[in-house]
Amino acid sequence: MVDRKFRYTLIGKANKKSSEPVTRAITELLKGLPRNKIKMITPDRGKEFSKHSQITSEFKAEFYFPNPHAHGKEVQVRIQMV
């Protein structure tokens, strides 16, 4: 995950590319950050992000899924922190 403004980078690994392990990995990465600083998460449109509502409810961070036809605009999972 990369902060869009400061390029602060969080790196983690999920056991599989499915929703449960990816949600668990994102949750573990975000636990180390101040919750009031996490504003928005912009993932790609993969099925592994289907449990985004769990992260939204825990961290109060919006998920923004980019336009699927905007090729090359979003290639990283990004977080916006204030």
C-alpha positions in Angstrom: 0.0 0.0 0.0 1.3 3.5 -0.9 0.2 6.8 0.5 -0.6 8.9 -2.6 0.8 12.2 -1.2 3.9 11.3 0.7 4.6 7.8 -0.9 4.7 6.2 2.6 4.7 2.5 1.8 3.3 -0.5 3.7 4.3 -3.9 2.5 2.6 -7.2 3.5 1.9 -10.6 2.0 -1.3 -12.5 1.9 -1.2 -16.3 1.8 -3.5 -16.5 -1.2 -5.0 -14.1 -3.6 -8.5 -14.4 -2.2 -10.7 -12.1 -0.1 -10.1 -13.6 3.4 -6.2 -13.6 3.3 -6.1 -10.2 1.6 -8.5 -8.6 4.0 -6.5 -10.0 6.9 -3.2 -8.7 5.4 -4.6 -5.2 4.9 -6.0 -5.1 8.4 -2.7 -6.1 9.9 -0.9 -3.4 7.8 -3.4 -0.6 8.8 -3.4 -1.5 12.5 0.0 0.3 12.9 -1.4 3.6 11.6 -3.4 6.2 13.5 -7.0 5.5 12.6 -7.9 9.2 12.2 -5.3 9.5 9.4 -6.7 6.8 7.1 -9.2 8.4 4.8 -9.5 6.4 1.6 -8.2 3.2 0.1 -8.1 2.8 -3.7 -7.5 -0.9 -4.7 -7.7 -2.4 -8.2 -11.0 -4.1 -9.1 -9.9 -7.6 -8.2 -12.2 -10.1 -6.4 -9.7 -10.3 -3.6 -11.1 -6.9 -2.4 -14.7 -8.1 -2.1 -14.6 -8.0 1.7 -13.7 -4.3 1.7 -16.7 -3.6 4.0 -15.0 -5.2 6.9 -12.0 -2.9 6.5 -14.4 0.1 6.1 -16.2 -0.7 9.3 -13.1 -1.3 11.3 -11.0 1.7 10.1 -13.8 4.1 8.9 -11.9 4.4 5.6 -13.8 4.7 2.3 -13.0 2.4 -0.6 -12.8 4.0 -4.0 -12.8 1.5 -6.9 -11.4 3.2 -10.0 -13.1 3.1 -13.4 -12.3 -0.3 -15.0 -11.7 1.4 -18.4 -9.1 3.9 -17.1 -6.1 1.7 -18.1 -2.9 2.4 -16.2 -4.4 5.1 -13.9 -4.2 3.0 -10.7 -1.7 0.2 -10.6 -1.1 0.2 -6.8 -3.3 -0.2 -3.8 -3.2 3.3 -2.4 -4.1 4.8 0.9 -4.8 8.5 1.6 -3.7 9.8 4.9 -4.1 13.3 6.2 
